[in-house]
Protein backbone atom coordinates (compact mmCIF):
# COMPACT_ATOMS: atom_id res chain seq x y z
CA UNK A 1 0.00 0.00 0.00
CA UNK A 2 0.88 3.61 -0.50
CA UNK A 3 -0.47 5.58 2.44
CA UNK A 4 -0.52 9.35 2.51
CA UNK A 5 -1.99 12.44 4.15
CA UNK A 6 -3.70 15.08 2.02
CA UNK A 7 -4.87 18.58 2.94
CA UNK A 8 -3.73 21.90 4.26
CA UNK A 9 -1.37 22.04 7.23
CA UNK A 10 -3.18 20.77 10.33
CA UNK A 11 -6.14 19.53 8.28
CA UNK A 12 -4.63 16.53 6.54
CA UNK A 13 -6.86 13.53 5.85
CA UNK A 14 -5.50 9.97 5.87
CA UNK A 15 -5.58 8.46 2.40
CA UNK A 16 -4.23 5.73 0.18
CA UNK A 17 -3.14 5.80 -3.43
CA UNK A 18 -4.97 3.21 -5.51
CA UNK A 19 -3.62 1.22 -8.45
CA UNK A 20 -4.83 3.88 -10.89
CA UNK A 21 -3.09 6.70 -9.05
CA UNK A 22 -6.30 8.04 -7.51
CA UNK A 23 -6.27 9.30 -3.94
CA UNK A 24 -8.78 7.50 -1.73
CA UNK A 25 -10.08 8.87 1.58
CA UNK A 26 -9.38 6.67 4.60
CA UNK A 27 -10.86 9.00 7.22
CA UNK A 28 -13.89 6.74 7.60
CA UNK A 29 -11.59 3.98 8.81
CA UNK A 30 -8.70 5.67 10.66
CA UNK A 31 -8.19 9.11 12.16
CA UNK A 32 -4.68 9.49 10.75
CA UNK A 33 -1.67 7.64 9.38
CA UNK A 34 -0.13 7.24 12.81
CA UNK A 35 0.06 5.05 15.90
CA UNK A 36 -2.12 1.95 15.81
CA UNK A 37 -3.08 2.45 12.16
CA UNK A 38 0.48 1.61 11.08
CA UNK A 39 0.90 -1.36 13.40
CA UNK A 40 0.96 -4.79 11.74
CA UNK A 41 -2.68 -5.27 12.75
CA UNK A 42 -3.67 -1.82 11.61
CA UNK A 43 -1.99 -2.21 8.24
CA UNK A 44 -3.66 -5.61 7.75
CA UNK A 45 -7.07 -3.97 8.26
CA UNK A 46 -6.27 -1.23 5.74
CA UNK A 47 -4.98 -3.79 3.24
CA UNK A 48 -8.31 -5.62 3.43
CA UNK A 49 -10.20 -2.54 2.21
CA UNK A 50 -11.13 -2.38 -1.47
CA UNK A 51 -9.84 1.06 -2.51
CA UNK A 52 -12.72 1.43 -4.98
CA UNK A 53 -15.16 1.52 -2.07
CA UNK A 54 -13.46 4.62 -0.65
CA UNK A 55 -14.38 8.19 -1.58
CA UNK A 56 -12.01 9.81 -4.02
CA UNK A 57 -10.11 12.90 -2.90
CA UNK A 58 -9.08 15.56 -5.34
CA UNK A 59 -5.33 16.15 -5.60
CA UNK A 60 -4.09 18.91 -3.35
CA UNK A 61 -1.33 19.57 -0.88
CA UNK A 62 0.36 16.39 0.31
CA UNK A 63 1.37 16.40 3.95
CA UNK A 64 4.10 14.45 5.69
CA UNK A 65 3.34 10.76 5.12
CA UNK A 66 3.09 9.92 8.82
CA UNK A 67 1.77 11.88 11.80
CA UNK A 68 2.64 11.74 15.49
CA UNK A 69 6.36 11.25 14.98
CA UNK A 70 7.99 11.25 18.38
CA UNK A 71 11.57 10.79 17.18
CA UNK A 72 13.26 11.76 13.93
CA UNK A 73 16.56 9.88 14.07
CA UNK A 74 19.29 10.27 11.46
CA UNK A 75 22.33 8.17 10.61
CA UNK A 76 25.39 10.11 9.49
CA UNK A 77 28.11 9.06 7.05
CA UNK A 78 26.25 5.83 6.30
CA UNK A 79 27.20 5.56 2.63
CA UNK A 80 30.80 4.61 1.94
CA UNK A 81 30.99 6.77 -1.20
CA UNK A 82 29.49 9.78 0.61
CA UNK A 83 31.95 9.46 3.48
CA UNK A 84 34.77 9.44 0.92
CA UNK A 85 33.56 12.63 -0.80
CA UNK A 86 33.46 14.49 2.52
CA UNK A 87 36.91 13.26 3.53
CA UNK A 88 35.53 11.37 6.52
CA UNK A 89 36.37 7.84 7.59
CA UNK A 90 33.64 5.22 7.57
CA UNK A 91 32.53 5.11 11.23
CA UNK A 92 33.08 1.88 13.21
CA UNK A 93 29.47 2.17 14.47
CA UNK A 94 26.53 4.16 13.13
CA UNK A 95 26.72 7.90 13.78
CA UNK A 96 23.41 8.91 15.38
CA UNK A 97 21.95 12.40 15.56
CA UNK A 98 18.45 13.74 16.04
CA UNK A 99 16.46 16.02 13.79
CA UNK A 100 13.75 18.05 15.53
CA UNK A 101 10.24 16.84 14.68
CA UNK A 102 9.30 20.51 14.18
CA UNK A 103 11.37 20.32 10.97
CA UNK A 104 8.89 17.88 9.38
CA UNK A 105 6.91 19.17 6.39
CA UNK A 106 5.19 17.76 3.34
CA UNK A 107 7.21 16.53 0.36
CA UNK A 108 6.42 19.50 -1.88
CA UNK A 109 6.24 22.30 0.69
CA UNK A 110 8.63 25.24 0.41
CA UNK A 111 11.85 24.92 2.40
CA UNK A 112 13.09 27.95 4.33
CA UNK A 113 16.76 28.88 4.22
CA UNK A 114 17.38 29.99 7.80
CA UNK A 115 18.48 33.47 8.73
CA UNK A 116 22.26 33.77 8.52
CA UNK A 117 22.67 30.63 6.41
CA UNK A 118 25.38 30.50 3.76
CA UNK A 119 25.70 26.72 3.43
CA UNK A 120 22.26 25.10 3.11
CA UNK A 121 22.73 21.70 1.48
CA UNK A 122 20.70 18.78 0.14
CA UNK A 123 20.63 15.05 1.01
CA UNK A 124 18.23 12.47 -0.43
CA UNK A 125 17.74 9.68 2.10
CA UNK A 126 15.75 6.48 2.61
CA UNK A 127 13.30 6.99 5.45
CA UNK A 128 12.23 4.06 7.63
CA UNK A 129 8.93 4.35 9.51
CA UNK A 130 8.52 2.25 12.65
CA UNK A 131 5.22 0.37 13.03
CA UNK A 132 5.45 -1.23 16.48
CA UNK A 133 7.52 -0.67 19.59
CA UNK A 134 11.06 -2.01 19.22
CA UNK A 135 13.35 -2.54 22.19
CA UNK A 136 16.44 -4.76 22.21
CA UNK A 137 15.45 -6.39 18.93
CA UNK A 138 17.80 -8.60 16.94
CA UNK A 139 18.93 -7.78 13.44
CA UNK A 140 17.15 -10.92 12.22
CA UNK A 141 13.82 -9.67 13.59
CA UNK A 142 14.30 -5.94 13.02
CA UNK A 143 12.25 -5.59 9.83
CA UNK A 144 9.22 -7.01 11.68
CA UNK A 145 9.08 -3.64 13.45
CA UNK A 146 9.09 -1.57 10.26
CA UNK A 147 5.79 -0.29 8.85
CA UNK A 148 7.32 0.91 5.61
CA UNK A 149 9.57 3.32 3.80
CA UNK A 150 9.49 6.85 2.43
CA UNK A 151 11.61 9.48 0.75
CA UNK A 152 13.31 11.70 3.33
CA UNK A 153 15.13 14.94 2.50
CA UNK A 154 17.72 15.61 5.20
CA UNK A 155 18.20 19.30 4.46
CA UNK A 156 21.32 20.53 6.26
CA UNK A 157 23.03 23.84 7.07
CA UNK A 158 26.70 22.90 7.00
CA UNK A 159 28.11 25.93 8.82
CA UNK A 160 25.60 25.45 11.64
CA UNK A 161 26.36 21.72 11.59
CA UNK A 162 30.15 21.59 11.51
CA UNK A 163 31.69 25.05 11.91
CA UNK A 164 30.07 26.09 15.17
CA UNK A 165 30.66 24.48 18.54
CA UNK A 166 28.50 21.58 19.64
CA UNK A 167 26.66 18.78 17.92
CA UNK A 168 25.18 18.42 14.44
CA UNK A 169 21.56 18.79 15.53
CA UNK A 170 21.32 22.56 15.13
CA UNK A 171 22.42 22.31 11.50
CA UNK A 172 19.79 19.65 10.82
CA UNK A 173 16.72 20.86 12.71
CA UNK A 174 15.86 24.23 11.20
CA UNK A 175 12.19 24.74 10.42
CA UNK A 176 11.17 22.89 7.21
CA UNK A 177 14.43 20.86 7.05
CA UNK A 178 12.58 17.51 7.14
CA UNK A 179 10.32 16.84 4.13
CA UNK A 180 9.01 13.25 4.21
CA UNK A 181 6.74 11.50 1.72
CA UNK A 182 4.82 11.64 -0.54
CA UNK A 183 3.83 8.16 0.60
CA UNK A 184 4.49 5.69 3.34
CA UNK A 185 5.05 2.60 1.19
CA UNK A 186 4.39 -0.52 3.23
CA UNK A 187 7.33 -2.89 3.45
CA UNK A 188 5.58 -5.66 1.49
CA UNK A 189 5.96 -3.51 -1.64
CA UNK A 190 9.72 -3.14 -1.24
CA UNK A 191 11.47 -6.43 -1.92
CA UNK A 192 14.90 -5.21 -0.84
CA UNK A 193 15.45 -1.86 0.88
CA UNK A 194 19.17 -2.31 0.20
CA UNK A 195 18.77 -2.09 -3.57
CA UNK A 196 16.91 1.13 -4.31
CA UNK A 197 18.02 3.80 -6.75
CA UNK A 198 18.21 7.29 -5.21
CA UNK A 199 18.55 10.62 -7.03
CA UNK A 200 18.40 14.36 -6.51
CA UNK A 201 18.43 17.34 -8.88
CA UNK A 202 18.98 21.04 -8.28
CA UNK A 203 17.38 23.29 -10.89
CA UNK A 204 17.17 20.28 -13.21
CA UNK A 205 20.84 19.30 -12.84
CA UNK A 206 21.50 15.85 -11.39
CA UNK A 207 23.57 16.09 -8.23
CA UNK A 208 23.00 12.71 -6.56
CA UNK A 209 22.59 9.43 -8.40
CA UNK A 210 23.22 6.53 -6.06
CA UNK A 211 21.77 3.43 -4.49
CA UNK A 212 20.91 2.17 -1.04
CA UNK A 213 23.17 -0.81 -1.79
CA UNK A 214 26.20 1.31 -0.80
CA UNK A 215 24.88 1.86 2.72
CA UNK A 216 27.46 0.86 5.32
CA UNK A 217 24.85 -0.20 7.88
CA UNK A 218 21.65 -1.57 6.37
CA UNK A 219 18.09 -0.96 7.54
CA UNK A 220 17.82 -4.12 9.66
CA UNK A 221 21.11 -3.43 11.39
CA UNK A 222 20.21 0.22 12.06
CA UNK A 223 16.81 -0.62 13.55
CA UNK A 224 18.35 -3.28 15.78
CA UNK A 225 21.25 -1.03 16.75
CA UNK A 226 19.06 1.92 17.70
CA UNK A 227 16.76 -0.33 19.72
CA UNK A 228 19.65 -1.19 22.03
CA UNK A 229 19.82 2.44 23.17
CA UNK A 230 16.21 3.62 23.03
CA UNK A 231 12.75 2.24 22.38
CA UNK A 232 11.47 2.94 18.89
CA UNK A 233 7.75 3.73 18.70
CA UNK A 234 5.12 3.70 15.96
CA UNK A 235 5.55 6.76 13.78
CA UNK A 236 9.22 7.26 14.59
CA UNK A 237 11.24 8.00 11.45
CA UNK A 238 14.82 6.92 10.79
CA UNK A 239 16.64 8.73 7.98
CA UNK A 240 19.38 6.34 6.97
CA UNK A 241 22.03 8.47 5.23
CA UNK A 242 22.76 9.85 1.78
CA UNK A 243 24.73 8.78 -1.30
CA UNK A 244 27.44 11.04 -2.76
CA UNK A 245 26.78 14.29 -4.56
CA UNK A 246 26.00 16.71 -1.75
CA UNK A 247 26.97 20.35 -2.12
CA UNK A 248 29.66 20.33 0.55
CA UNK A 249 31.50 17.56 -1.29
CA UNK A 250 31.83 19.50 -4.54
CA UNK A 251 34.98 21.36 -5.56
CA UNK A 252 34.30 24.17 -5.03
CA UNK A 253 31.36 23.51 -2.66
CA UNK A 254 27.91 24.53 -3.88
CA UNK A 255 24.99 25.48 -1.67
CA UNK A 256 21.33 26.39 -2.08
CA UNK A 257 20.01 29.90 -2.57
CA UNK A 258 16.52 31.39 -2.56
CA UNK A 259 14.68 30.40 -5.72
CA UNK A 260 16.47 27.10 -6.20
CA UNK A 261 14.24 24.10 -6.94
CA UNK A 262 15.21 20.68 -5.64
CA UNK A 263 13.65 17.46 -6.93
CA UNK A 264 14.45 14.07 -5.45
CA UNK A 265 13.18 10.53 -5.38
CA UNK A 266 13.78 6.92 -4.51
CA UNK A 267 12.86 3.90 -6.62
CA UNK A 268 9.35 2.74 -5.68
CA UNK A 269 8.85 5.46 -3.06
CA UNK A 270 7.86 8.47 -5.14
CA UNK A 271 9.31 11.93 -5.62
CA UNK A 272 9.52 15.29 -3.89
CA UNK A 273 9.91 18.85 -5.18
CA UNK A 274 10.74 21.88 -3.05
CA UNK A 275 11.38 25.52 -3.77
CA UNK A 276 13.85 27.11 -1.39
CA UNK A 277 13.13 30.57 -0.05
CA UNK A 278 14.65 32.90 2.50
CA UNK A 279 13.24 32.75 6.04
CA UNK A 280 12.84 36.39 6.97
C-alpha positions in Angstrom: 0.0 0.0 0.0 0.9 3.6 -0.5 -0.5 5.6 2.4 -0.5 9.4 2.5 -2.0 12.4 4.1 -3.7 15.1 2.0 -4.9 18.6 2.9 -3.7 21.9 4.3 -1.4 22.0 7.2 -3.2 20.8 10.3 -6.1 19.5 8.3 -4.6 16.5 6.5 -6.9 13.5 5.9 -5.5 10.0 5.9 -5.6 8.5 2.4 -4.2 5.7 0.2 -3.1 5.8 -3.4 -5.0 3.2 -5.5 -3.6 1.2 -8.4 -4.8 3.9 -10.9 -3.1 6.7 -9.1 -6.3 8.0 -7.5 -6.3 9.3 -3.9 -8.8 7.5 -1.7 -10.1 8.9 1.6 -9.4 6.7 4.6 -10.9 9.0 7.2 -13.9 6.7 7.6 -11.6 4.0 8.8 -8.7 5.7 10.7 -8.2 9.1 12.2 -4.7 9.5 10.7 -1.7 7.6 9.4 -0.1 7.2 12.8 0.1 5.0 15.9 -2.1 1.9 15.8 -3.1 2.5 12.2 0.5 1.6 11.1 0.9 -1.4 13.4 1.0 -4.8 11.7 -2.7 -5.3 12.7 -3.7 -1.8 11.6 -2.0 -2.2 8.2 -3.7 -5.6 7.8 -7.1 -4.0 8.3 -6.3 -1.2 5.7 -5.0 -3.8 3.2 -8.3 -5.6 3.4 -10.2 -2.5 2.2 -11.1 -2.4 -1.5 -9.8 1.1 -2.5 -12.7 1.4 -5.0 -15.2 1.5 -2.1 -13.5 4.6 -0.6 -14.4 8.2 -1.6 -12.0 9.8 -4.0 -10.1 12.9 -2.9 -9.1 15.6 -5.3 -5.3 16.1 -5.6 -4.1 18.9 -3.4 -1.3 19.6 -0.9 0.4 16.4 0.3 1.4 16.4 4.0 4.1 14.4 5.7 3.3 10.8 5.1 3.1 9.9 8.8 1.8 11.9 11.8 2.6 11.7 15.5 6.4 11.3 15.0 8.0 11.3 18.4 11.6 10.8 17.2 13.3 11.8 13.9 16.6 9.9 14.1 19.3 10.3 11.5 22.3 8.2 10.6 25.4 10.1 9.5 28.1 9.1 7.0 26.2 5.8 6.3 27.2 5.6 2.6 30.8 4.6 1.9 31.0 6.8 -1.2 29.5 9.8 0.6 32.0 9.5 3.5 34.8 9.4 0.9 33.6 12.6 -0.8 33.5 14.5 2.5 36.9 13.3 3.5 35.5 11.4 6.5 36.4 7.8 7.6 33.6 5.2 7.6 32.5 5.1 11.2 33.1 1.9 13.2 29.5 2.2 14.5 26.5 4.2 13.1 26.7 7.9 13.8 23.4 8.9 15.4 22.0 12.4 15.6 18.5 13.7 16.0 16.5 16.0 13.8 13.7 18.1 15.5 10.2 16.8 14.7 9.3 20.5 14.2 11.4 20.3 11.0 8.9 17.9 9.4 6.9 19.2 6.4 5.2 17.8 3.3 7.2 16.5 0.4 6.4 19.5 -1.9 6.2 22.3 0.7 8.6 25.2 0.4 11.9 24.9 2.4 13.1 28.0 4.3 16.8 28.9 4.2 17.4 30.0 7.8 18.5 33.5 8.7 22.3 33.8 8.5 22.7 30.6 6.4 25.4 30.5 3.8 25.7 26.7 3.4 22.3 25.1 3.1 22.7 21.7 1.5 20.7 18.8 0.1 20.6 15.1 1.0 18.2 12.5 -0.4 17.7 9.7 2.1 15.8 6.5 2.6 13.3 7.0 5.5 12.2 4.1 7.6 8.9 4.4 9.5 8.5 2.3 12.7 5.2 0.4 13.0 5.4 -1.2 16.5 7.5 -0.7 19.6 11.1 -2.0 19.2 13.4 -2.5 22.2 16.4 -4.8 22.2 15.4 -6.4 18.9 17.8 -8.6 16.9 18.9 -7.8 13.4 17.1 -10.9 12.2 13.8 -9.7 13.6 14.3 -5.9 13.0 12.2 -5.6 9.8 9.2 -7.0 11.7 9.1 -3.6 13.5 9.1 -1.6 10.3 5.8 -0.3 8.8 7.3 0.9 5.6 9.6 3.3 3.8 9.5 6.9 2.4 11.6 9.5 0.8 13.3 11.7 3.3 15.1 14.9 2.5 17.7 15.6 5.2 18.2 19.3 4.5 21.3 20.5 6.3 23.0 23.8 7.1 26.7 22.9 7.0 28.1 25.9 8.8 25.6 25.4 11.6 26.4 21.7 11.6 30.1 21.6 11.5 31.7 25.0 11.9 30.1 26.1 15.2 30.7 24.5 18.5 28.5 21.6 19.6 26.7 18.8 17.9 25.2 18.4 14.4 21.6 18.8 15.5 21.3 22.6 15.1 22.4 22.3 11.5 19.8 19.7 10.8 16.7 20.9 12.7 15.9 24.2 11.2 12.2 24.7 10.4 11.2 22.9 7.2 14.4 20.9 7.1 12.6 17.5 7.1 10.3 16.8 4.1 9.0 13.3 4.2 6.7 11.5 1.7 4.8 11.6 -0.5 3.8 8.2 0.6 4.5 5.7 3.3 5.0 2.6 1.2 4.4 -0.5 3.2 7.3 -2.9 3.4 5.6 -5.7 1.5 6.0 -3.5 -1.6 9.7 -3.1 -1.2 11.5 -6.4 -1.9 14.9 -5.2 -0.8 15.5 -1.9 0.9 19.2 -2.3 0.2 18.8 -2.1 -3.6 16.9 1.1 -4.3 18.0 3.8 -6.7 18.2 7.3 -5.2 18.5 10.6 -7.0 18.4 14.4 -6.5 18.4 17.3 -8.9 19.0 21.0 -8.3 17.4 23.3 -10.9 17.2 20.3 -13.2 20.8 19.3 -12.8 21.5 15.9 -11.4 23.6 16.1 -8.2 23.0 12.7 -6.6 22.6 9.4 -8.4 23.2 6.5 -6.1 21.8 3.4 -4.5 20.9 2.2 -1.0 23.2 -0.8 -1.8 26.2 1.3 -0.8 24.9 1.9 2.7 27.5 0.9 5.3 24.8 -0.2 7.9 21.6 -1.6 6.4 18.1 -1.0 7.5 17.8 -4.1 9.7 21.1 -3.4 11.4 20.2 0.2 12.1 16.8 -0.6 13.6 18.3 -3.3 15.8 21.3 -1.0 16.7 19.1 1.9 17.7 16.8 -0.3 19.7 19.7 -1.2 22.0 19.8 2.4 23.2 16.2 3.6 23.0 12.8 2.2 22.4 11.5 2.9 18.9 7.8 3.7 18.7 5.1 3.7 16.0 5.5 6.8 13.8 9.2 7.3 14.6 11.2 8.0 11.5 14.8 6.9 10.8 16.6 8.7 8.0 19.4 6.3 7.0 22.0 8.5 5.2 22.8 9.8 1.8 24.7 8.8 -1.3 27.4 11.0 -2.8 26.8 14.3 -4.6 26.0 16.7 -1.8 27.0 20.3 -2.1 29.7 20.3 0.6 31.5 17.6 -1.3 31.8 19.5 -4.5 35.0 21.4 -5.6 34.3 24.2 -5.0 31.4 23.5 -2.7 27.9 24.5 -3.9 25.0 25.5 -1.7 21.3 26.4 -2.1 20.0 29.9 -2.6 16.5 31.4 -2.6 14.7 30.4 -5.7 16.5 27.1 -6.2 14.2 24.1 -6.9 15.2 20.7 -5.6 13.7 17.5 -6.9 14.5 14.1 -5.5 13.2 10.5 -5.4 13.8 6.9 -4.5 12.9 3.9 -6.6 9.3 2.7 -5.7 8.9 5.5 -3.1 7.9 8.5 -5.1 9.3 11.9 -5.6 9.5 15.3 -3.9 9.9 18.8 -5.2 10.7 21.9 -3.1 11.4 25.5 -3.8 13.8 27.1 -1.4 13.1 30.6 -0.1 14.6 32.9 2.5 13.2 32.7 6.0 12.8 36.4 7.0 
